[in-house]
């Protein structure tokens, strides 16, 4: 009888210990599950940040290319403006010479007309 009582007491203690261990394991499992969910949320957040960073990098590269293209266009336009200035200068010299010739021709014509009178 005492042995049976002792066995029952030990069995009850073992069951309580087992139940406590099971509760602790359940709690650890729940904590780990929550930690995994937190890590998954953080991973999704980091993926979003990486995606945004990649997009910003692409935009920066585009801006850099656009800036380089704009600078090249500006340089090209400057060269064209210089060429047009030279052409305008050449035309001005040519027109001045023609004007001198016309004036001289007109004066000569007037002198001849006066001489004919």
C-alpha positions in Angstrom: 0.0 0.0 0.0 2.8 2.4 0.9 4.6 1.5 -2.3 1.5 2.1 -4.3 1.1 5.4 -2.7 4.7 6.3 -3.3 4.4 5.2 -6.9 1.2 7.3 -7.3 2.9 10.3 -5.8 5.9 9.9 -8.1 3.6 9.4 -11.0 1.6 12.6 -10.1 4.9 14.5 -9.8 6.1 13.1 -13.1 2.8 14.1 -14.8 3.0 17.6 -13.4 6.6 17.9 -14.5 5.6 16.5 -17.9 2.7 19.0 -18.2 5.0 21.9 -17.1 7.6 20.8 -19.7 4.8 20.5 -22.4 3.6 24.1 -21.4 7.2 25.4 -21.6 7.7 23.7 -25.0 4.4 25.1 -26.2 5.4 28.6 -25.0 8.8 28.3 -26.7 7.1 27.1 -29.9 4.7 30.1 -29.8 7.6 32.5 -29.1 9.6 31.0 -32.0 6.5 31.2 -34.2 6.1 34.9 -33.3 9.9 35.5 -33.9 9.6 33.8 -37.3 6.7 36.0 -38.2 8.6 39.1 -37.0 11.6 38.0 -39.1 9.4 37.4 -42.1 7.9 40.9 -41.7 11.3 42.4 -41.4 12.5 40.5 -44.4 9.6 41.8 -46.5 10.4 45.3 -45.2 14.0 44.9 -46.2 13.0 43.5 -49.6 10.9 46.6 -50.1 13.8 48.9 -49.1 16.1 47.1 -51.4 13.6 47.4 -54.3 13.3 51.2 -53.6 17.1 51.5 -53.3 17.5 49.6 -56.7 14.9 52.0 -58.2 16.7 55.0 -56.9 20.0 53.7 -58.3 18.3 53.2 -61.7 16.9 56.7 -61.6 20.3 58.1 -60.5 21.9 56.3 -63.5 19.2 57.6 -65.8 19.7 61.2 -64.4 23.5 60.8 -64.9 23.0 59.7 -68.5 20.5 62.5 -69.1 22.9 65.0 -67.6 25.7 63.7 -69.8 23.4 63.8 -72.9 22.4 67.4 -72.0 26.0 68.4 -71.6 26.9 66.8 -74.9 24.0 68.6 -76.6 25.0 71.9 -75.1 28.6 71.4 -76.4 27.2 70.6 -79.8 25.0 73.7 -79.8 27.9 75.9 -78.7 29.9 74.5 -81.7 27.0 75.2 -84.0 26.6 78.7 -82.6 30.3 79.4 -83.2 30.0 78.1 -86.8 27.0 80.3 -87.4 28.8 83.4 -85.9 31.7 82.7 -88.4 29.2 82.4 -91.2 27.5 85.6 -90.2 30.8 87.4 -90.0 31.8 86.1 -93.5 28.4 87.2 -94.9 28.8 90.6 -93.3 32.2 91.1 -94.9 30.8 89.9 -98.2 27.8 92.3 -98.0 30.1 95.2 -97.0 32.2 94.5 -100.1 29.1 94.3 -102.3 27.8 97.5 -100.8 31.1 99.3 -101.6 31.0 98.0 -105.2 27.4 99.1 -105.6 28.1 102.5 -104.2 31.2 102.9 -106.4 29.3 101.6 -109.4 26.4 104.0 -108.6 28.7 107.0 -108.2 30.5 106.1 -111.4 27.1 105.9 -113.2 26.1 109.3 -111.9 29.4 110.9 -112.9 29.0 109.5 -116.4 25.4 110.7 -116.5 26.5 114.2 -115.4 29.4 114.1 -117.9 26.9 113.2 -120.7 24.9 116.3 -119.9 
